[in-house]
Amino acid sequence: MAIDKNKNDRVSLTIEKELKEQCKELAELESRSLNSFIINAIKEYIKNNHKE
């Protein structure tokens, strides 16, 4: 899938190796890429904790 540079930005993220492995395992269970899993987790966090 092509990245739309007008819609998406890249960010550098540093996380603990153990947390990365946990995210990778959970992503595989959901048939997602690690990137997709992290994006979904952030969106869910915002939706559940920052209602306008």
mmCIF entry with sequence, helices, sheets and N, C-alpha, C, O atoms, coordinates in Angstrom:
data_MODEL
# 
_entry.id   MODEL 
# 
_entity.id                         1 
_entity.type                       polymer 
_entity.pdbx_number_of_molecules   1 
# 
_entity_poly.entity_id                      1 
_entity_poly.type                           'polypeptide(L)' 
_entity_poly.nstd_linkage                   no 
_entity_poly.nstd_monomer                   no 
_entity_poly.pdbx_seq_one_letter_code       MAIDKNKNDRVSLTIEKELKEQCKELAELESRSLNSFIINAIKEYIKNNHKE 
_entity_poly.pdbx_seq_one_letter_code_can   MAIDKNKNDRVSLTIEKELKEQCKELAELESRSLNSFIINAIKEYIKNNHKE 
_entity_poly.pdbx_strand_id                 A 
# 
loop_
_entity_poly_seq.entity_id 
_entity_poly_seq.num 
_entity_poly_seq.mon_id 
_entity_poly_seq.hetero 
1 1  MET n 
1 2  ALA n 
1 3  ILE n 
1 4  ASP n 
1 5  LYS n 
1 6  ASN n 
1 7  LYS n 
1 8  ASN n 
1 9  ASP n 
1 10 ARG n 
1 11 VAL n 
1 12 SER n 
1 13 LEU n 
1 14 THR n 
1 15 ILE n 
1 16 GLU n 
1 17 LYS n 
1 18 GLU n 
1 19 LEU n 
1 20 LYS n 
1 21 GLU n 
1 22 GLN n 
1 23 CYS n 
1 24 LYS n 
1 25 GLU n 
1 26 LEU n 
1 27 ALA n 
1 28 GLU n 
1 29 LEU n 
1 30 GLU n 
1 31 SER n 
1 32 ARG n 
1 33 SER n 
1 34 LEU n 
1 35 ASN n 
1 36 SER n 
1 37 PHE n 
1 38 ILE n 
1 39 ILE n 
1 40 ASN n 
1 41 ALA n 
1 42 ILE n 
1 43 LYS n 
1 44 GLU n 
1 45 TYR n 
1 46 ILE n 
1 47 LYS n 
1 48 ASN n 
1 49 ASN n 
1 50 HIS n 
1 51 LYS n 
1 52 GLU n 
# 
_struct_asym.id          A 
_struct_asym.entity_id   1 
# 
loop_
_struct_conf.conf_type_id 
_struct_conf.id 
_struct_conf.pdbx_PDB_helix_id 
_struct_conf.beg_label_comp_id 
_struct_conf.beg_label_asym_id 
_struct_conf.beg_label_seq_id 
_struct_conf.pdbx_beg_PDB_ins_code 
_struct_conf.end_label_comp_id 
_struct_conf.end_label_asym_id 
_struct_conf.end_label_seq_id 
_struct_conf.pdbx_end_PDB_ins_code 
_struct_conf.beg_auth_comp_id 
_struct_conf.beg_auth_asym_id 
_struct_conf.beg_auth_seq_id 
_struct_conf.end_auth_comp_id 
_struct_conf.end_auth_asym_id 
_struct_conf.end_auth_seq_id 
_struct_conf.pdbx_PDB_helix_class 
_struct_conf.details 
_struct_conf.pdbx_PDB_helix_length 
HELX_P HELX_P1 AA1 LYS A 17 ? LEU A 29 ? LYS A 17 LEU A 29 1 ? 13 
HELX_P HELX_P2 AA2 LEU A 34 ? ASN A 49 ? LEU A 34 ASN A 49 1 ? 16 
# 
_struct_conf_type.id          HELX_P 
_struct_conf_type.criteria    ? 
_struct_conf_type.reference   ? 
# 
loop_
_atom_site.group_PDB 
_atom_site.id 
_atom_site.type_symbol 
_atom_site.label_atom_id 
_atom_site.label_alt_id 
_atom_site.label_comp_id 
_atom_site.label_asym_id 
_atom_site.label_entity_id 
_atom_site.label_seq_id 
_atom_site.pdbx_PDB_ins_code 
_atom_site.Cartn_x 
_atom_site.Cartn_y 
_atom_site.Cartn_z 
_atom_site.occupancy 
_atom_site.B_iso_or_equiv 
_atom_site.pdbx_formal_charge 
_atom_site.auth_seq_id 
_atom_site.auth_comp_id 
_atom_site.auth_asym_id 
_atom_site.auth_atom_id 
_atom_site.pdbx_PDB_model_num 
ATOM 1   N N  . MET A 1 1  ? 0.849   -1.178  0.000  1.00 0.00 ? 1  MET A N  1 
ATOM 2   C CA . MET A 1 1  ? 0.000   0.000   0.000  1.00 0.00 ? 1  MET A CA 1 
ATOM 3   C C  . MET A 1 1  ? 0.895   1.241   0.000  1.00 0.00 ? 1  MET A C  1 
ATOM 4   O O  . MET A 1 1  ? 1.819   1.341   0.807  1.00 0.00 ? 1  MET A O  1 
ATOM 5   N N  . ALA A 1 2  ? 0.629   2.159   -0.880 1.00 0.00 ? 2  ALA A N  1 
ATOM 6   C CA . ALA A 1 2  ? 1.425   3.382   -1.010 1.00 0.00 ? 2  ALA A CA 1 
ATOM 7   C C  . ALA A 1 2  ? 1.123   4.338   0.138  1.00 0.00 ? 2  ALA A C  1 
ATOM 8   O O  . ALA A 1 2  ? 0.003   4.391   0.645  1.00 0.00 ? 2  ALA A O  1 
ATOM 9   N N  . ILE A 1 3  ? 2.134   5.084   0.533  1.00 0.00 ? 3  ILE A N  1 
ATOM 10  C CA . ILE A 1 3  ? 1.982   6.071   1.594  1.00 0.00 ? 3  ILE A CA 1 
ATOM 11  C C  . ILE A 1 3  ? 1.654   7.414   0.968  1.00 0.00 ? 3  ILE A C  1 
ATOM 12  O O  . ILE A 1 3  ? 2.402   7.913   0.127  1.00 0.00 ? 3  ILE A O  1 
ATOM 13  N N  . ASP A 1 4  ? 0.535   8.000   1.377  1.00 0.00 ? 4  ASP A N  1 
ATOM 14  C CA . ASP A 1 4  ? 0.125   9.314   0.897  1.00 0.00 ? 4  ASP A CA 1 
ATOM 15  C C  . ASP A 1 4  ? 0.874   10.364  1.709  1.00 0.00 ? 4  ASP A C  1 
ATOM 16  O O  . ASP A 1 4  ? 0.527   10.618  2.863  1.00 0.00 ? 4  ASP A O  1 
ATOM 17  N N  . LYS A 1 5  ? 1.891   10.970  1.122  1.00 0.00 ? 5  LYS A N  1 
ATOM 18  C CA . LYS A 1 5  ? 2.727   11.927  1.848  1.00 0.00 ? 5  LYS A CA 1 
ATOM 19  C C  . LYS A 1 5  ? 1.980   13.201  2.214  1.00 0.00 ? 5  LYS A C  1 
ATOM 20  O O  . LYS A 1 5  ? 2.441   13.954  3.072  1.00 0.00 ? 5  LYS A O  1 
ATOM 21  N N  . ASN A 1 6  ? 0.833   13.462  1.584  1.00 0.00 ? 6  ASN A N  1 
ATOM 22  C CA . ASN A 1 6  ? 0.033   14.626  1.945  1.00 0.00 ? 6  ASN A CA 1 
ATOM 23  C C  . ASN A 1 6  ? -0.819  14.346  3.175  1.00 0.00 ? 6  ASN A C  1 
ATOM 24  O O  . ASN A 1 6  ? -1.275  15.278  3.838  1.00 0.00 ? 6  ASN A O  1 
ATOM 25  N N  . LYS A 1 7  ? -1.038  13.061  3.490  1.00 0.00 ? 7  LYS A N  1 
ATOM 26  C CA . LYS A 1 7  ? -1.894  12.679  4.601  1.00 0.00 ? 7  LYS A CA 1 
ATOM 27  C C  . LYS A 1 7  ? -1.111  12.123  5.791  1.00 0.00 ? 7  LYS A C  1 
ATOM 28  O O  . LYS A 1 7  ? -1.547  12.249  6.935  1.00 0.00 ? 7  LYS A O  1 
ATOM 29  N N  . ASN A 1 8  ? 0.027   11.517  5.526  1.00 0.00 ? 8  ASN A N  1 
ATOM 30  C CA . ASN A 1 8  ? 0.783   10.827  6.570  1.00 0.00 ? 8  ASN A CA 1 
ATOM 31  C C  . ASN A 1 8  ? 2.140   11.467  6.814  1.00 0.00 ? 8  ASN A C  1 
ATOM 32  O O  . ASN A 1 8  ? 2.768   11.997  5.897  1.00 0.00 ? 8  ASN A O  1 
ATOM 33  N N  . ASP A 1 9  ? 2.578   11.409  8.063  1.00 0.00 ? 9  ASP A N  1 
ATOM 34  C CA . ASP A 1 9  ? 3.917   11.833  8.464  1.00 0.00 ? 9  ASP A CA 1 
ATOM 35  C C  . ASP A 1 9  ? 4.593   10.654  9.141  1.00 0.00 ? 9  ASP A C  1 
ATOM 36  O O  . ASP A 1 9  ? 3.929   9.814   9.749  1.00 0.00 ? 9  ASP A O  1 
ATOM 37  N N  . ARG A 1 10 ? 5.895   10.594  9.038  1.00 0.00 ? 10 ARG A N  1 
ATOM 38  C CA . ARG A 1 10 ? 6.669   9.579   9.749  1.00 0.00 ? 10 ARG A CA 1 
ATOM 39  C C  . ARG A 1 10 ? 7.149   10.175  11.065 1.00 0.00 ? 10 ARG A C  1 
ATOM 40  O O  . ARG A 1 10 ? 7.489   11.356  11.142 1.00 0.00 ? 10 ARG A O  1 
ATOM 41  N N  . VAL A 1 11 ? 7.172   9.335   12.098 1.00 0.00 ? 11 VAL A N  1 
ATOM 42  C CA . VAL A 1 11 ? 7.724   9.746   13.386 1.00 0.00 ? 11 VAL A CA 1 
ATOM 43  C C  . VAL A 1 11 ? 8.694   8.671   13.858 1.00 0.00 ? 11 VAL A C  1 
ATOM 44  O O  . VAL A 1 11 ? 8.537   7.487   13.560 1.00 0.00 ? 11 VAL A O  1 
ATOM 45  N N  . SER A 1 12 ? 9.678   9.107   14.588 1.00 0.00 ? 12 SER A N  1 
ATOM 46  C CA . SER A 1 12 ? 10.615  8.171   15.194 1.00 0.00 ? 12 SER A CA 1 
ATOM 47  C C  . SER A 1 12 ? 10.133  7.905   16.611 1.00 0.00 ? 12 SER A C  1 
ATOM 48  O O  . SER A 1 12 ? 9.837   8.840   17.356 1.00 0.00 ? 12 SER A O  1 
ATOM 49  N N  . LEU A 1 13 ? 10.053  6.644   16.982 1.00 0.00 ? 13 LEU A N  1 
ATOM 50  C CA . LEU A 1 13 ? 9.519   6.265   18.288 1.00 0.00 ? 13 LEU A CA 1 
ATOM 51  C C  . LEU A 1 13 ? 10.509  5.328   18.965 1.00 0.00 ? 13 LEU A C  1 
ATOM 52  O O  . LEU A 1 13 ? 10.923  4.328   18.379 1.00 0.00 ? 13 LEU A O  1 
ATOM 53  N N  . THR A 1 14 ? 10.885  5.646   20.185 1.00 0.00 ? 14 THR A N  1 
ATOM 54  C CA . THR A 1 14 ? 11.783  4.784   20.941 1.00 0.00 ? 14 THR A CA 1 
ATOM 55  C C  . THR A 1 14 ? 10.991  4.156   22.081 1.00 0.00 ? 14 THR A C  1 
ATOM 56  O O  . THR A 1 14 ? 10.447  4.857   22.935 1.00 0.00 ? 14 THR A O  1 
ATOM 57  N N  . ILE A 1 15 ? 10.932  2.814   22.086 1.00 0.00 ? 15 ILE A N  1 
ATOM 58  C CA . ILE A 1 15 ? 10.225  2.100   23.147 1.00 0.00 ? 15 ILE A CA 1 
ATOM 59  C C  . ILE A 1 15 ? 11.116  0.974   23.665 1.00 0.00 ? 15 ILE A C  1 
ATOM 60  O O  . ILE A 1 15 ? 12.064  0.559   22.998 1.00 0.00 ? 15 ILE A O  1 
ATOM 61  N N  . GLU A 1 16 ? 10.798  0.492   24.853 1.00 0.00 ? 16 GLU A N  1 
ATOM 62  C CA . GLU A 1 16 ? 11.548  -0.620  25.429 1.00 0.00 ? 16 GLU A CA 1 
ATOM 63  C C  . GLU A 1 16 ? 11.397  -1.853  24.545 1.00 0.00 ? 16 GLU A C  1 
ATOM 64  O O  . GLU A 1 16 ? 10.340  -2.074  23.954 1.00 0.00 ? 16 GLU A O  1 
ATOM 65  N N  . LYS A 1 17 ? 12.445  -2.645  24.458 1.00 0.00 ? 17 LYS A N  1 
ATOM 66  C CA . LYS A 1 17 ? 12.421  -3.836  23.611 1.00 0.00 ? 17 LYS A CA 1 
ATOM 67  C C  . LYS A 1 17 ? 11.306  -4.790  24.019 1.00 0.00 ? 17 LYS A C  1 
ATOM 68  O O  . LYS A 1 17 ? 10.655  -5.387  23.161 1.00 0.00 ? 17 LYS A O  1 
ATOM 69  N N  . GLU A 1 18 ? 11.082  -4.939  25.325 1.00 0.00 ? 18 GLU A N  1 
ATOM 70  C CA . GLU A 1 18 ? 10.026  -5.829  25.806 1.00 0.00 ? 18 GLU A CA 1 
ATOM 71  C C  . GLU A 1 18 ? 8.647   -5.347  25.355 1.00 0.00 ? 18 GLU A C  1 
ATOM 72  O O  . GLU A 1 18 ? 7.807   -6.154  24.954 1.00 0.00 ? 18 GLU A O  1 
ATOM 73  N N  . LEU A 1 19 ? 8.413   -4.038  25.419 1.00 0.00 ? 19 LEU A N  1 
ATOM 74  C CA . LEU A 1 19 ? 7.134   -3.483  24.973 1.00 0.00 ? 19 LEU A CA 1 
ATOM 75  C C  . LEU A 1 19 ? 6.949   -3.696  23.476 1.00 0.00 ? 19 LEU A C  1 
ATOM 76  O O  . LEU A 1 19 ? 5.849   -4.008  23.021 1.00 0.00 ? 19 LEU A O  1 
ATOM 77  N N  . LYS A 1 20 ? 8.016   -3.528  22.718 1.00 0.00 ? 20 LYS A N  1 
ATOM 78  C CA . LYS A 1 20 ? 7.940   -3.760  21.273 1.00 0.00 ? 20 LYS A CA 1 
ATOM 79  C C  . LYS A 1 20 ? 7.558   -5.205  20.985 1.00 0.00 ? 20 LYS A C  1 
ATOM 80  O O  . LYS A 1 20 ? 6.717   -5.464  20.124 1.00 0.00 ? 20 LYS A O  1 
ATOM 81  N N  . GLU A 1 21 ? 8.163   -6.139  21.691 1.00 0.00 ? 21 GLU A N  1 
ATOM 82  C CA . GLU A 1 21 ? 7.851   -7.555  21.477 1.00 0.00 ? 21 GLU A CA 1 
ATOM 83  C C  . GLU A 1 21 ? 6.405   -7.855  21.844 1.00 0.00 ? 21 GLU A C  1 
ATOM 84  O O  . GLU A 1 21 ? 5.738   -8.620  21.148 1.00 0.00 ? 21 GLU A O  1 
ATOM 85  N N  . GLN A 1 22 ? 5.913   -7.263  22.926 1.00 0.00 ? 22 GLN A N  1 
ATOM 86  C CA . GLN A 1 22 ? 4.511   -7.450  23.312 1.00 0.00 ? 22 GLN A CA 1 
ATOM 87  C C  . GLN A 1 22 ? 3.586   -6.917  22.224 1.00 0.00 ? 22 GLN A C  1 
ATOM 88  O O  . GLN A 1 22 ? 2.603   -7.567  21.869 1.00 0.00 ? 22 GLN A O  1 
ATOM 89  N N  . CYS A 1 23 ? 3.894   -5.749  21.703 1.00 0.00 ? 23 CYS A N  1 
ATOM 90  C CA . CYS A 1 23 ? 3.077   -5.157  20.640 1.00 0.00 ? 23 CYS A CA 1 
ATOM 91  C C  . CYS A 1 23 ? 3.119   -6.011  19.384 1.00 0.00 ? 23 CYS A C  1 
ATOM 92  O O  . CYS A 1 23 ? 2.093   -6.203  18.732 1.00 0.00 ? 23 CYS A O  1 
ATOM 93  N N  . LYS A 1 24 ? 4.298   -6.530  19.035 1.00 0.00 ? 24 LYS A N  1 
ATOM 94  C CA . LYS A 1 24 ? 4.419   -7.387  17.854 1.00 0.00 ? 24 LYS A CA 1 
ATOM 95  C C  . LYS A 1 24 ? 3.569   -8.645  18.002 1.00 0.00 ? 24 LYS A C  1 
ATOM 96  O O  . LYS A 1 24 ? 2.898   -9.053  17.055 1.00 0.00 ? 24 LYS A O  1 
ATOM 97  N N  . GLU A 1 25 ? 3.593   -9.262  19.186 1.00 0.00 ? 25 GLU A N  1 
ATOM 98  C CA . GLU A 1 25 ? 2.803   -10.468 19.428 1.00 0.00 ? 25 GLU A CA 1 
ATOM 99  C C  . GLU A 1 25 ? 1.315   -10.170 19.326 1.00 0.00 ? 25 GLU A C  1 
ATOM 100 O O  . GLU A 1 25 ? 0.569   -10.932 18.712 1.00 0.00 ? 25 GLU A O  1 
ATOM 101 N N  . LEU A 1 26 ? 0.882   -9.072  19.920 1.00 0.00 ? 26 LEU A N  1 
ATOM 102 C CA . LEU A 1 26 ? -0.532  -8.699  19.858 1.00 0.00 ? 26 LEU A CA 1 
ATOM 103 C C  . LEU A 1 26 ? -0.944  -8.343  18.434 1.00 0.00 ? 26 LEU A C  1 
ATOM 104 O O  . LEU A 1 26 ? -2.049  -8.672  18.002 1.00 0.00 ? 26 LEU A O  1 
ATOM 105 N N  . ALA A 1 27 ? -0.066  -7.678  17.714 1.00 0.00 ? 27 ALA A N  1 
ATOM 106 C CA . ALA A 1 27 ? -0.353  -7.329  16.319 1.00 0.00 ? 27 ALA A CA 1 
ATOM 107 C C  . ALA A 1 27 ? -0.558  -8.592  15.492 1.00 0.00 ? 27 ALA A C  1 
ATOM 108 O O  . ALA A 1 27 ? -1.475  -8.657  14.674 1.00 0.00 ? 27 ALA A O  1 
ATOM 109 N N  . GLU A 1 28 ? 0.287   -9.589  15.701 1.00 0.00 ? 28 GLU A N  1 
ATOM 110 C CA . GLU A 1 28 ? 0.149   -10.848 14.967 1.00 0.00 ? 28 GLU A CA 1 
ATOM 111 C C  . GLU A 1 28 ? -1.173  -11.527 15.288 1.00 0.00 ? 28 GLU A C  1 
ATOM 112 O O  . GLU A 1 28 ? -1.812  -12.084 14.395 1.00 0.00 ? 28 GLU A O  1 
ATOM 113 N N  . LEU A 1 29 ? -1.593  -11.489 16.551 1.00 0.00 ? 29 LEU A N  1 
ATOM 114 C CA . LEU A 1 29 ? -2.874  -12.084 16.937 1.00 0.00 ? 29 LEU A CA 1 
ATOM 115 C C  . LEU A 1 29 ? -4.047  -11.406 16.227 1.00 0.00 ? 29 LEU A C  1 
ATOM 116 O O  . LEU A 1 29 ? -5.064  -12.040 15.946 1.00 0.00 ? 29 LEU A O  1 
ATOM 117 N N  . GLU A 1 30 ? -3.895  -10.121 15.944 1.00 0.00 ? 30 GLU A N  1 
ATOM 118 C CA . GLU A 1 30 ? -4.942  -9.351  15.265 1.00 0.00 ? 30 GLU A CA 1 
ATOM 119 C C  . GLU A 1 30 ? -4.709  -9.263  13.762 1.00 0.00 ? 30 GLU A C  1 
ATOM 120 O O  . GLU A 1 30 ? -5.413  -8.528  13.069 1.00 0.00 ? 30 GLU A O  1 
ATOM 121 N N  . SER A 1 31 ? -3.735  -10.000 13.257 1.00 0.00 ? 31 SER A N  1 
ATOM 122 C CA . SER A 1 31 ? -3.382  -9.983  11.826 1.00 0.00 ? 31 SER A CA 1 
ATOM 123 C C  . SER A 1 31 ? -3.100  -8.560  11.342 1.00 0.00 ? 31 SER A C  1 
ATOM 124 O O  . SER A 1 31 ? -3.564  -8.152  10.277 1.00 0.00 ? 31 SER A O  1 
ATOM 125 N N  . ARG A 1 32 ? -2.344  -7.821  12.128 1.00 0.00 ? 32 ARG A N  1 
ATOM 126 C CA . ARG A 1 32 ? -1.966  -6.446  11.798 1.00 0.00 ? 32 ARG A CA 1 
ATOM 127 C C  . ARG A 1 32 ? -0.451  -6.345  11.726 1.00 0.00 ? 32 ARG A C  1 
ATOM 128 O O  . ARG A 1 32 ? 0.272   -7.190  12.254 1.00 0.00 ? 32 ARG A O  1 
ATOM 129 N N  . SER A 1 33 ? 0.010   -5.303  11.068 1.00 0.00 ? 33 SER A N  1 
ATOM 130 C CA . SER A 1 33 ? 1.432   -4.970  11.148 1.00 0.00 ? 33 SER A CA 1 
ATOM 131 C C  . SER A 1 33 ? 1.655   -4.266  12.485 1.00 0.00 ? 33 SER A C  1 
ATOM 132 O O  . SER A 1 33 ? 0.707   -3.808  13.122 1.00 0.00 ? 33 SER A O  1 
ATOM 133 N N  . LEU A 1 34 ? 2.899   -4.186  12.896 1.00 0.00 ? 34 LEU A N  1 
ATOM 134 C CA . LEU A 1 34 ? 3.218   -3.476  14.132 1.00 0.00 ? 34 LEU A CA 1 
ATOM 135 C C  . LEU A 1 34 ? 2.782   -2.017  14.023 1.00 0.00 ? 34 LEU A C  1 
ATOM 136 O O  . LEU A 1 34 ? 2.220   -1.462  14.967 1.00 0.00 ? 34 LEU A O  1 
ATOM 137 N N  . ASN A 1 35 ? 3.039   -1.400  12.878 1.00 0.00 ? 35 ASN A N  1 
ATOM 138 C CA . ASN A 1 35 ? 2.650   -0.006  12.654 1.00 0.00 ? 35 ASN A CA 1 
ATOM 139 C C  . ASN A 1 35 ? 1.136   0.172   12.791 1.00 0.00 ? 35 ASN A C  1 
ATOM 140 O O  . ASN A 1 35 ? 0.671   1.086   13.472 1.00 0.00 ? 35 ASN A O  1 
ATOM 141 N N  . SER A 1 36 ? 0.384   -0.698  12.147 1.00 0.00 ? 36 SER A N  1 
ATOM 142 C CA . SER A 1 36 ? -1.073  -0.623  12.204 1.00 0.00 ? 36 SER A CA 1 
ATOM 143 C C  . SER A 1 36 ? -1.575  -0.818  13.630 1.00 0.00 ? 36 SER A C  1 
ATOM 144 O O  . SER A 1 36 ? -2.503  -0.135  14.064 1.00 0.00 ? 36 SER A O  1 
ATOM 145 N N  . PHE A 1 37 ? -0.965  -1.747  14.357 1.00 0.00 ? 37 PHE A N  1 
ATOM 146 C CA . PHE A 1 37 ? -1.358  -2.000  15.741 1.00 0.00 ? 37 PHE A CA 1 
ATOM 147 C C  . PHE A 1 37 ? -1.145  -0.758  16.604 1.00 0.00 ? 37 PHE A C  1 
ATOM 148 O O  . PHE A 1 37 ? -2.021  -0.381  17.382 1.00 0.00 ? 37 PHE A O  1 
ATOM 149 N N  . ILE A 1 38 ? 0.018   -0.125  16.464 1.00 0.00 ? 38 ILE A N  1 
ATOM 150 C CA . ILE A 1 38 ? 0.333   1.058   17.267 1.00 0.00 ? 38 ILE A CA 1 
ATOM 151 C C  . ILE A 1 38 ? -0.603  2.214   16.922 1.00 0.00 ? 38 ILE A C  1 
ATOM 152 O O  . ILE A 1 38 ? -1.081  2.908   17.820 1.00 0.00 ? 38 ILE A O  1 
ATOM 153 N N  . ILE A 1 39 ? -0.868  2.428   15.638 1.00 0.00 ? 39 ILE A N  1 
ATOM 154 C CA . ILE A 1 39 ? -1.791  3.493   15.228 1.00 0.00 ? 39 ILE A CA 1 
ATOM 155 C C  . ILE A 1 39 ? -3.178  3.244   15.808 1.00 0.00 ? 39 ILE A C  1 
ATOM 156 O O  . ILE A 1 39 ? -3.811  4.162   16.329 1.00 0.00 ? 39 ILE A O  1 
ATOM 157 N N  . ASN A 1 40 ? -3.648  2.002   15.718 1.00 0.00 ? 40 ASN A N  1 
ATOM 158 C CA . ASN A 1 40 ? -4.960  1.661   16.251 1.00 0.00 ? 40 ASN A CA 1 
ATOM 159 C C  . ASN A 1 40 ? -5.004  1.872   17.767 1.00 0.00 ? 40 ASN A C  1 
ATOM 160 O O  . ASN A 1 40 ? -5.993  2.384   18.290 1.00 0.00 ? 40 ASN A O  1 
ATOM 161 N N  . ALA A 1 41 ? -3.948  1.484   18.470 1.00 0.00 ? 41 ALA A N  1 
ATOM 162 C CA . ALA A 1 41 ? -3.896  1.660   19.923 1.00 0.00 ? 41 ALA A CA 1 
ATOM 163 C C  . ALA A 1 41 ? -3.967  3.143   20.295 1.00 0.00 ? 41 ALA A C  1 
ATOM 164 O O  . ALA A 1 41 ? -4.666  3.511   21.239 1.00 0.00 ? 41 ALA A O  1 
ATOM 165 N N  . ILE A 1 42 ? -3.256  3.982   19.570 1.00 0.00 ? 42 ILE A N  1 
ATOM 166 C CA . ILE A 1 42 ? -3.280  5.425   19.840 1.00 0.00 ? 42 ILE A CA 1 
ATOM 167 C C  . ILE A 1 42 ? -4.672  5.996   19.571 1.00 0.00 ? 42 ILE A C  1 
ATOM 168 O O  . ILE A 1 42 ? -5.185  6.785   20.365 1.00 0.00 ? 42 ILE A O  1 
ATOM 169 N N  . LYS A 1 43 ? -5.280  5.599   18.456 1.00 0.00 ? 43 LYS A N  1 
ATOM 170 C CA . LYS A 1 43 ? -6.631  6.087   18.134 1.00 0.00 ? 43 LYS A CA 1 
ATOM 171 C C  . LYS A 1 43 ? -7.635  5.667   19.200 1.00 0.00 ? 43 LYS A C  1 
ATOM 172 O O  . LYS A 1 43 ? -8.473  6.473   19.608 1.00 0.00 ? 43 LYS A O  1 
ATOM 173 N N  . GLU A 1 44 ? -7.565  4.414   19.660 1.00 0.00 ? 44 GLU A N  1 
ATOM 174 C CA . GLU A 1 44 ? -8.479  3.927   20.699 1.00 0.00 ? 44 GLU A CA 1 
ATOM 175 C C  . GLU A 1 44 ? -8.263  4.676   22.013 1.00 0.00 ? 44 GLU A C  1 
ATOM 176 O O  . GLU A 1 44 ? -9.224  5.008   22.707 1.00 0.00 ? 44 GLU A O  1 
ATOM 177 N N  . TYR A 1 45 ? -7.007  4.938   22.350 1.00 0.00 ? 45 TYR A N  1 
ATOM 178 C CA . TYR A 1 45 ? -6.704  5.681   23.573 1.00 0.00 ? 45 TYR A CA 1 
ATOM 179 C C  . TYR A 1 45 ? -7.327  7.077   23.514 1.00 0.00 ? 45 TYR A C  1 
ATOM 180 O O  . TYR A 1 45 ? -7.964  7.520   24.470 1.00 0.00 ? 45 TYR A O  1 
ATOM 181 N N  . ILE A 1 46 ? -7.141  7.755   22.400 1.00 0.00 ? 46 ILE A N  1 
ATOM 182 C CA . ILE A 1 46 ? -7.697  9.104   22.244 1.00 0.00 ? 46 ILE A CA 1 
ATOM 183 C C  . ILE A 1 46 ? -9.219  9.057   22.305 1.00 0.00 ? 46 ILE A C  1 
ATOM 184 O O  . ILE A 1 46 ? -9.839  9.879   22.979 1.00 0.00 ? 46 ILE A O  1 
ATOM 185 N N  . LYS A 1 47 ? -9.820  8.106   21.609 1.00 0.00 ? 47 LYS A N  1 
ATOM 186 C CA . LYS A 1 47 ? -11.281 7.975   21.586 1.00 0.00 ? 47 LYS A CA 1 
ATOM 187 C C  . LYS A 1 47 ? -11.838 7.737   22.992 1.00 0.00 ? 47 LYS A C  1 
ATOM 188 O O  . LYS A 1 47 ? -12.867 8.304   23.358 1.00 0.00 ? 47 LYS A O  1 
ATOM 189 N N  . ASN A 1 48 ? -11.160 6.904   23.772 1.00 0.00 ? 48 ASN A N  1 
ATOM 190 C CA . ASN A 1 48 ? -11.665 6.527   25.093 1.00 0.00 ? 48 ASN A CA 1 
ATOM 191 C C  . ASN A 1 48 ? -11.302 7.502   26.205 1.00 0.00 ? 48 ASN A C  1 
ATOM 192 O O  . ASN A 1 48 ? -11.939 7.487   27.258 1.00 0.00 ? 48 ASN A O  1 
ATOM 193 N N  . ASN A 1 49 ? -10.305 8.341   26.002 1.00 0.00 ? 49 ASN A N  1 
ATOM 194 C CA . ASN A 1 49 ? -9.829  9.192   27.088 1.00 0.00 ? 49 ASN A CA 1 
ATOM 195 C C  . ASN A 1 49 ? -9.914  10.688  26.831 1.00 0.00 ? 49 ASN A C  1 
ATOM 196 O O  . ASN A 1 49 ? -9.685  11.486  27.740 1.00 0.00 ? 49 ASN A O  1 
ATOM 197 N N  . HIS A 1 50 ? -10.234 11.072  25.624 1.00 0.00 ? 50 HIS A N  1 
ATOM 198 C CA . HIS A 1 50 ? -10.252 12.500  25.296 1.00 0.00 ? 50 HIS A CA 1 
ATOM 199 C C  . HIS A 1 50 ? -11.477 12.843  24.461 1.00 0.00 ? 50 HIS A C  1 
ATOM 200 O O  . HIS A 1 50 ? -11.373 13.320  23.331 1.00 0.00 ? 50 HIS A O  1 
ATOM 201 N N  . LYS A 1 51 ? -12.629 12.587  25.043 1.00 0.00 ? 51 LYS A N  1 
ATOM 202 C CA . LYS A 1 51 ? -13.875 12.877  24.336 1.00 0.00 ? 51 LYS A CA 1 
ATOM 203 C C  . LYS A 1 51 ? -14.130 14.374  24.354 1.00 0.00 ? 51 LYS A C  1 
ATOM 204 O O  . LYS A 1 51 ? -13.921 15.041  25.367 1.00 0.00 ? 51 LYS A O  1 
ATOM 205 N N  . GLU A 1 52 ? -14.581 14.887  23.234 1.00 0.00 ? 52 GLU A N  1 
ATOM 206 C CA . GLU A 1 52 ? -14.856 16.332  23.145 1.00 0.00 ? 52 GLU A CA 1 
ATOM 207 C C  . GLU A 1 52 ? -16.301 16.609  23.425 1.00 0.00 ? 52 GLU A C  1 
ATOM 208 O O  . GLU A 1 52 ? -16.726 17.764  23.397 1.00 0.00 ? 52 GLU A O  1 
# 
